[in-house]
Amino acid sequence: MQDMTVIEGDLTAPNARFAIVAGRFNSFVVDSLVSGAVGTLKAHGVKPQQIEVVHAPGAWELPLAVQRVLKTRQVDAVIVLGAVIRGGTPHFEFVAGECNSALKNLMLSHDLPIANGVLTVESIEQAIERSGTKMGNKGAEAAMAALEMVNLLTRLETDGEHQA
């Protein structure tokens, strides 16, 4: 085990640029997620001019907005925030599932971190709990994941150059 190489990211990316793409639907929850993400990035040394916030109508539109951000902006990571709250119809499954699947596909096809902070919850109470009360702030957690992934991918790239 002593000869093993361990590569991991940390929570510093002082020169990285981040886009936060957030749905406006359920804004009473999503606004808290955005605040949590921005606050976390700033607390870890990211300057305000390195952060761009883009608002889309809702979770269904988030993947297209992310795709356009990836085409038109120079970013190192995207943090996607939204809230899909289950209702009495199957609409929840379609919106939540397709949004998550599309975000994963964009991340892999663009080889760029896309931190998924889109809440998929059973109730308004659960959404509120996850946007800054007893379950933490999932926007802040998504920002932490984005920071770590930017750092990890940079280390993998530079370590790979040394390995070749």
PEZITA-V855514 format. One record per backbone hydrogen bond with DSSP energy under -0.5 kcal/mol. NH is the residue of the N-H (numbers start at 0). CO is the residue of the C=O. If there is no record, write none. Layout:
[[NH:CO] [NH:CO]]
//
This chain:
[[3:0] [12:43] [15:12] [17:49] [18:76] [19:51] [20:18] [20:78] [21:19] [21:53] [22:80] [23:55] [24:56] [26:23] [28:25] [29:25] [30:26] [31:28] [32:28] [33:29] [34:30] [35:31] [36:32] [37:33] [38:34] [39:35] [40:36] [41:37] [42:38] [43:39] [43:40] [44:41] [45:40] [49:46] [50:47] [51:17] [53:19] [53:51] [55:21] [55:53] [60:57] [61:57] [61:58] [62:58] [64:60] [65:61] [66:62] [67:63] [68:64] [69:65] [70:66] [71:67] [72:68] [74:72] [75:16] [76:16] [77:112] [78:18] [79:77] [79:114] [80:20] [80:78] [81:116] [83:118] [84:82] [85:83] [85:120] [91:88] [92:89] [93:89] [94:90] [95:91] [96:92] [97:93] [98:94] [99:95] [100:96] [101:97] [102:98] [103:99] [104:100] [105:101] [106:102] [107:103] [108:104] [109:105] [110:106] [111:106] [112:75] [114:77] [115:113] [116:79] [116:114] [118:81] [118:116] [120:83] [126:122] [127:123] [128:124] [129:125] [130:126] [130:127] [131:128] [131:135] [132:127] [132:128] [134:128] [135:132] [137:129] [137:135] [140:136] [141:137] [142:138] [143:139] [144:140] [145:141] [146:142] [147:143] [148:144] [149:145] [150:146] [151:147] [152:148] [153:149] [154:150] [155:151] [156:152] [157:153] [158:154] [159:155] [160:156] [161:157] [162:158] [163:159]]
//
